[in-house]
Amino acid sequence: MADHSASFGERVAELREQKKMPQRELARLAGVSQASVSRLESLIEPPLDIPLLSKISRAFGIALPELAPELQDRLQSLEQQSENDVFCVFCPNPFCQKNHHTLQNGVPSISWKSFESIAAAEFEEVNFCASCGEALVKQCPNCSRRMGNKLTRFCVRCGSKMTERPSKDEWSAIVNRLKVTTSEKAEGTGEIPF
């Protein structure tokens, strides 16, 4: 565990070194540039870029508050704000008529059009998709935090995936439905887009 009395950048560098991870490997795992990792390691205070910090904490396999304890109050405020006003839901069924399959530059993709914001007072009432009857995703399957933002792929509290769908079989059916050629399959379908 990193020394919380050290600067933010020193903690990031210490965590990276503990995991015997070069900057380029952390950058790859977090989906950011090596320059971003280098910049983070030079900072005294953590940036307010919560999505970036979430990527880095997931790459380390730790909770965001452990990476940036200075931001705990801000994270709790964001969480309370989203829980008090609205929450978001989406249908995880990739074949729901609200979700669409497309080819973007020859690469299969799903447009998760079923995302919608709902008043927090309706949290207990809204449970199933009106189009296909599938159970809606509205909270983290790991820590039960309500989904506060549209197009959320990972929980901001614990970093867990909000859904494991589409499954590999569903993804194969989508690729086949889009009639992707063999060369396009080889180049563009390595990762399920959610």
Helices and strands as residue ranges (DSSP letters): H 8-18, H 23-30, H 34-40, H 50-60, H 64-67, G 69-71, H 72-85, E 86-89, E 100-104, E 107-111, E 116-119, G 120-122, H 168-177, H 182-188
